[in-house]
Amino acid sequence: MSVRSIVIKAVACFAIVLVLGVCAVFLLMPESVEEKSELEVFSLDEKSVEKLIINGDEDFSLYRSEKGWVMEGYESIEVKSTYADTLVKSVCNLTSPMLASESGENPAQFGFDNPKTEIEICTANFTQKLLVGNASGDYYYVKRKNGSEIYLVRHDDLYMVLTDKIKYLDNSVISVEADKVDAISFGDISLAREGDGWMMLKPYNHAADPDKVEALIVDPLALVTGSEIVPRVNVTDSESYTLKIYLTDGSLLAYKICGEYIIPEDGLYAYRAENGALSFLETLSFDIALKYVAPIAINTVAAIDFEWQGAKVQLAIDAPRSEAPIFYKDGAEVSETGFRSFYQSLMGLTFSTEGVAEGDCEYKIVFTKTDTEKYTVEFISASESEFAVKLNGTTNFLINKKAVTDIFSKLKNIQ
């Protein structure tokens, strides 16, 4: 190896060692001057804190128990431990980038004549109070109550102190899994799950639109939270009504609705519902009713009888659940295509509005299902343009007359 090669390699090795050495120096350097210039406002082992009292826009106090943090006056409501721990830790590690006043003269100019917030930290051996004064940009003036120094403390370091007390509490008043809801009742509406759909038991004994029930009622019910929690005795319930939620495991959740407040049955507190959280209670029964006159699957039908103006026609299906059903009109076999096309039109009959009427029916359809159950639809004149629809003896809805007469006219097309 030449001398030149040896020299080059030596220089390269020296350069590498130099770079590594510089990196090590940077890694081992103490904190920056700016970081070390932080002043201690208050420091304490957070584990020694037994009680923390916040007096400000909202007053509350947290104390330790065997089960964790508890908010005084709200003992039966769970406290979010992460929030409480973070609050205590932030208070016990307050620092400041600089002093605003060392002598504490003219405290009023910093807002200490009427502090925004007072923080009281209690341990087994002593109590310390911190005062939060006026804001100054992204900072607040802070001082110990019995101290003279006034510090500037970052807003971020006081964020938990200034957080609404509701944030520390479990403010969920209703929390259920949507697919575990089996039945619901409120106001004049009573709904029950039926297979893959929903049945409206009140005010109509009629199928409900499953998509609308889920979207307008069940999904919003999955989580209802409160923006405020107050003692139950503070809420007047003279005009209240009850919300009941029946779950698939047989349990019942009951609540009293008092205006914008919702109160769990036997609960000690009333929750002011978040904006829009109780909007499902304003749902109108007709809005969630399934608008189809006869929502009946063709493979469950054995026969359909039509009567009008002295005429009668019977449609029948032999083995409707089989892969090759046979279709009949007045006993004669007919085209499957024509039969199914007519049935599709028949299933398209929909209500237009709520309404009732008295009198004899002018058109009548009776479905006989494969299990022998009958479903009777009668059309009674309600006006020049509408029929009232009577379903199994109950009248709740109106339908356009022409839609009905067109269906009966189409019977002749089944060949």
TAFENKA-V599490 format. One record per helix or strand of 2 or more residues. SS is the DSSP state (A for helix, B for strand). FROM is the first residue (numbers start at 1). LEN is the number of residues. If there is no record, write none. Layout:
ss:SS from:FROM len:LEN
ss:SS from:FROM len:LEN
//
This chain:
ss:A from:3 len:26
ss:A from:33 len:4
ss:B from:39 len:5
ss:A from:46 len:3
ss:B from:51 len:5
ss:B from:60 len:6
ss:B from:68 len:4
ss:A from:81 len:11
ss:B from:93 len:4
ss:B from:98 len:4
ss:A from:107 len:4
ss:A from:112 len:3
ss:B from:117 len:6
ss:B from:127 len:10
ss:B from:139 len:6
ss:B from:150 len:5
ss:A from:156 len:3
ss:A from:165 len:4
ss:B from:172 len:4
ss:A from:178 len:3
ss:B from:181 len:6
ss:B from:189 len:6
ss:B from:197 len:6
ss:B from:206 len:3
ss:A from:210 len:12
ss:B from:223 len:9
ss:A from:232 len:3
ss:B from:241 len:7
ss:B from:252 len:7
ss:B from:261 len:4
ss:B from:269 len:5
ss:A from:279 len:4
ss:A from:285 len:4
ss:A from:298 len:3
ss:B from:301 len:8
ss:B from:311 len:8
ss:B from:326 len:4
ss:B from:332 len:2
ss:A from:336 len:12
ss:B from:353 len:2
ss:B from:361 len:9
ss:B from:374 len:8
ss:B from:386 len:6
ss:B from:394 len:7
ss:A from:401 len:13
//
